[in-house]
């Protein structure tokens, strides 16, 4: 029988492809650099080809190495899902579940749902990763995460999604701003305001603009942008403009320490949809649905 690569060797290869550095790849694999290097050399000897081009300045995968790495990722995902099949049959939502969450949800919703999750599933070990939607989607596809909690829609090939609730957008304005006392506020009113949003790359920016039927101004700018909701709130508090905030952030105290006025929008569609996403091939679909049910209960309380 032809000898086959080990999962450990494939793990070393995918880690090197991700980090582009032997030392960082070894650290990610929790092994020494010499161990990782030796494992890759064994893999190359087994396959009878060079997968990694090594120079003094950088590490680069050969074209065949890139192709092998892509297949290695799929094999590692399949191996993890094999383990998940057994785990899911043993007890629902037990063991490790790797959850990716976007920054505009994690600090506001998770504190509401974590106590309920611990009570309902005491054997669950939730490992959290907070990052932007694009990077979380890649991690899900690569098998580095099991499920995502994010704002929908977001394109993820080969994923299933399940909505857990809506998160309404609210307008935050300084107390002396004309919109602070307007009888009703429509999305068209925001076109004339200095609207402050998160910088490009944050899905909240895109969803807020879409919900209010607005487009970014020429050159990619929609007023001033911030790197976090806290930064945006502080800019509004200092009179630089107005902003749209998700209700969950406001309910969690995002405006604490400011005198900002919060106004609802008259547009019924001014909201974002929150949901879970997991690989369609995952055997833990029933568990993801159970997780969604707990989160949906927390969303309903907003």
N, C-alpha and C positions, 0 to 999 in steps of 0.2 A: 504494500500500500504506500502510495506517495506521501511523504511527510507533509503535514499542513502547518501553516503559521499558527502560532498561539494567539489567543485574545490579548495577552499582555504585550506581545510584539506589535500587534496592530494598534493597541492603545498608545504605545510609544510613538509610532509613526504619525498617528493623527495629532498627538500632542505637539510633536515637532512641527507639523504643518501649521498648526494653530499659532504657536508662539514664535516660530522662526529662529529659535535659539536653543541650543542643547541644555544650557543651565536652567532656563525658565521652564522648558518642557519637562526636565527631570524633576524640578520642584513641583510642578503640577501633578506629576505621576507619583510623587512621594518616594522617589528613589534617588540614588546618587547619579551624577552625570556619567560616570564610567559605566554604571549598570545600564542606563538607557542607551548609551552609545554601543555597548556590547550587544544589547538586545537587537538593535537595528542592524548591526553587522551580521548577526545570526540570521535575521530575516532576509537580508540581501543574499547571503550565502545559500539559504534554503531555496530562494526563488531564482537564484543564478543570474541576478541582474543588479545594477546600481540604481537605488531609489533616491539617494541623497547626494547632492553635489556639495562637497565640503571645501571651503577655502578658509584662509586665515581671517577674512573680514566678515563673511556671512555664510549662511546655510540656505540652500535652495533645493527644492525637490526637482528631480528630472521630470520630463513629460510623462514617462511611465510611472514615476513615483506619484505624481498627481493623480493619475488614473487609479492606481492601487489604493491611494489614500481615500478616494471617494468611495470605493467599494468597501474599504475597511470600516468607514463610518457606518455604512448600512449594516455590515455584519455585527458591529458592536451594538447598534440599536436593536437588532434582532435578538442578540444574546441577552440584553437587558430585559427585553419584553418576554423572553422565555422565563426568566426569573420572576417577572411580574405576574405571569399566569399562575404560577404556584402560590405566590404571595396573596394574590387576590382571592384564590380559592380557600386560603387559610382563614383570613379575617379581613373584612372590608376596611379600607383606609387604615392599614397598619403598616408599620415600617416606615421607610423613608419615601417621601414625596417631594420632589424638587419643583418648587413653584416660582415662576418668574412673574414679577409685578412691576408695572410702570410707576415712575415717581409721583405722578399726580393721582395715584390711587393708594399706594402702599401705606403712607403715614396716616391717611384719613379713614380708610375702611378696615384695614387689618386689625387695629385695636378693638374694633367693634365685634369682629367675628372670631378672633383667636380664642377667647374664653369659651365660646360655644363649641368650637371645634375640639378643644381639649376635653370638654365635658362629654361630648358625643363620641369621640374617638380617642380614648386615652393612649392607645398604642401608636398613634400617628406621630411621626417625627417629620415635621414640616421644615424643609431647608429652603430659605428664601433668597432670591436674587433680585435686586432692584436695578432696572436698566431701562433703556429706551426700547420702544416696540420693535424696531428693526433688528436690533441685536438679540433681543429675546426670541424673536421668530427664528433667527438663524440657529440659536442654541437649542430650540425645540426640535427643529428639523435634524440637527446633528445628534440628538439624543442626550444632550447635556442637561436638559430640563424635561420634566414630565408633563407640565401643564402651565398655562399662562393665564394671568388675570389682567385684562387690558380693556381698552375702549375699542369697540367695534364700529365699523368694519375695519379690518386690517388684513391684507393679503398674506396668507400662509399656505403654501402648496402642501397638499396632503394632510390637511388638518380639519378636524371637526370643531364646531363652536357651539356654545350654548349660552344664551343671554341669561343674566341674573337680575337685571333691573335697569332702570333709567336714572340718569344723574342730570338734573336740571341745571342749566346755566343761569347764574344770577349776576346782575350788574353791580359792581362796587364803585362808588363815586365819592369824592370829597363832599362834605356837608354843604358847601356853598355852590356846588355845581348846579347848573340849570336842570339837569336830569334828576337831581336829588328830590325835586318837588314836582316833577312833571306828572300830570294825571295818569298817563299810561306811556309805556316805553315800548316802541317797536324796533325791530332790527334796523329799519331804515334810519332811525334816529342816530344810530351808532356811526353811520358813515361820515357824519359831520363832527364827531367827537375824536379826541386824540386817544385812540384805542391802544392800550398797552397789552401785549401778549407775550407768551414764552417765545424764545427764539426758534428759528426753523429747525426741524428735526424732532420736535416734541409733537406727538400726535394730538395733544390737547389744543394746540394752536389750529391745526387743520380742522378738527372737529368743531371748534368754536366758530370758526369762519363759515364752515359748511352749514352749521345749525342756524346761523343768522343770515344765510344767503349772501355772504360777503366774499370778496376775493382780496388777496394781498395786493397792496399797491405796487405800481411799477417798480422794478428793481428788487422785488422780493421783500420790501419793507411794509409793515402794517403798523405805523407808529413806531414807538420804542419797544424793544424786546428785552426780556429778562431770562436768566438761566434757571430760575426756580419760581414757584408761586410766591414764596416769601419775599423774594426780590421785587417781583411785580407789585405785590401789595404795598411794600414800602415806597415804591415810586409813586403809586397812586396817592398814598397818604401824604406825600410831599408835594402834591398838586401838579404832577406831570401829566395826568390824564385820567382815564377810567379803564376798567378791565372787566372781563368776564371770568367768573370763578365757578367751578363746579360746586353744587350744593353740599356734597360730602366734605369739601374742604372748609366751607363756611361753618357747617355744623360742628366740625372738629376744632374750631377756634382759629382758623387761619387769619382772622381779622383782629385777634386779641391785641390790645394795646394801641389800637387806632380808633379814630372817631368816624371811620368810613360808614357811609349809608349803603345799605343793600336793597336793591330793587329787583322785583321780578319782571321778566319780559312778557309782553302780551302774546308773543308768538308761541303757540303750543309746541312747535317743533324745536324749540331752543333747548336741546338736551343732547347728551351723548349716551350711547348704549354700552353698558358694561357686561362683559361676559368672560367665559373660560374658553380656552383653545387647547386641544391636545392632538397628538398624531392619530390619524384615522386608523392606523395599524395597531394602536395600543390596546392591549387586552384589558386595560383598567377603565374602560368606558363607564361601567356601572359605578365605579368608585369616583370618577370625575363628576358624574351626575349627582352623587351623594354630596360631594364637596360643594357643588353648585347650589344645592338646596340650602345648605347652611349659610352660604354667602348671600343668597337671595333673601333669606330672612333678615340678615343684617342690613341689606339694602332697603328692604321694606320699612325699616325703622327710621330711615333718614327723613 
